[in-house]
Amino acid sequence: METRLAQSVVSSAAAQTADRILRACVHCGFCLATCPTYQVLGDELDSPRGRIYQIKQALEGVAPTRSQQVHLDRCLTCRSCETTCPSGVEYGHLVDIGRAAVDARVPRPLRERVARWVLREGLTRPWLFGACLQIGRLAARITPWLPALRAKVGSGRPAGPRPARQHARKVLLLRGCTQPSMLPSIDGATSRVLDALGIQTLVAPQAGCCGAIRHHLGDPEGALREARRNIDAWWPHLDTVEAIVINASGCGAMVRDYAHLLRNDAGYAEKARRVVGMTRDPVELMAIDPLRARARTSQRVAFQAPCTLQHGLKIRGDVESLLTALGAEVTPVAEPHMCCGSAGTYSLLQGTIARELRARKLEALMKPAPQVILSANIGCIAHLQGGTAMPVRHWIEWLDEQLTAPG
């Protein structure tokens, strides 16, 4: 694609990156078939190809409009289009640049600014989010006539006992911001499953939110501060651990992007590359033989592969293979590439589209009649559970249950 960047932006590093990405796009349209918002809305302006054109216009000096801002907001940043694209267009990085360029020139309505500020500041502070979640769960218990509230706040599962054994093999575990309050069982299960494999989990208390929430809600500098804080927290431990384990694929995809986000930071670029090289999803540490000896099941399960797992981390089929090796019957899922609609804070800001995508995903997951739905990301788990009575678990919670089941 031919581009002519406006003189006002041509010298900026972001615009140069955008120019390189734009030139890779040949407007073939393959991305339309796998774009969730295009499938729901049928408007090309709500497709990757349409958004790329709108971003190109903004960077070439055409005054952006509120309409363009809305079309960019509707993107889930699922990156399914990247997996589909034959030209290797880095759409995820491009849409970040495009959103920033449009937001800089198009003021948001007050209601949106307040909502985005509340989400940025509330979700990224575990103490504040945890307190609000407990209040919400209490309110849901005493107001059973408000099913929407119950669907949003869900119900927690306890972390369970933490392993006490010491192992030569050690990893760092990122606890993140919302997961410890929403479902502490995921971190507990991760530590027990890794303990069964002879791996000890450590936590760097200073590490916190991965930065994804701020990054996708118009606070790139705040996201970089959180990235640097995590790197600083992990850095003293990197010579004694073999990996940084992140059991929320959304957070994992963000941390894997640290090297790109901090590439121009002289103090952190090299550190970020090392952190990225050590970041692992739990499935990448699984050893099947020791687990198979302790866990055999014939349970019928459906696996929802989060977009961040498939398209961000590019891990496809590994969890399903593990479940199958342990004896589970993994049911086929139609349109496995299609987003469930969670996408971080998307389900809160774009509720109508998110609910439509959830309904489609749940229909696909439940059609083969599984006994449980498994996933790999806290946001997807909470969003899907809000739309069904069927249990939705992290796959490592399910595995932990198999390891500790009697008999």
PyMOL commands that set and color helices and strands:
alter all, ss='L'
color gray80, all
select helices_A, chain A and resi 13-24+30-34+36-41+44-46+48-59+66-73+80-84+91-103+110-123+126-142+147-153+179-182+184-196+212-216+220-237+249-255+258-261+269-278+282-285+288-294+307-312+318-325+346-349+351-366+378-385+395-404
alter helices_A, ss='H'
color red, helices_A
select strands_A, chain A and resi 169-173+199-202+243-245+279-280+300-303+329-330+372-375+392-394
alter strands_A, ss='S'
color yellow, strands_A
deselect
rebuild
show_as cartoon
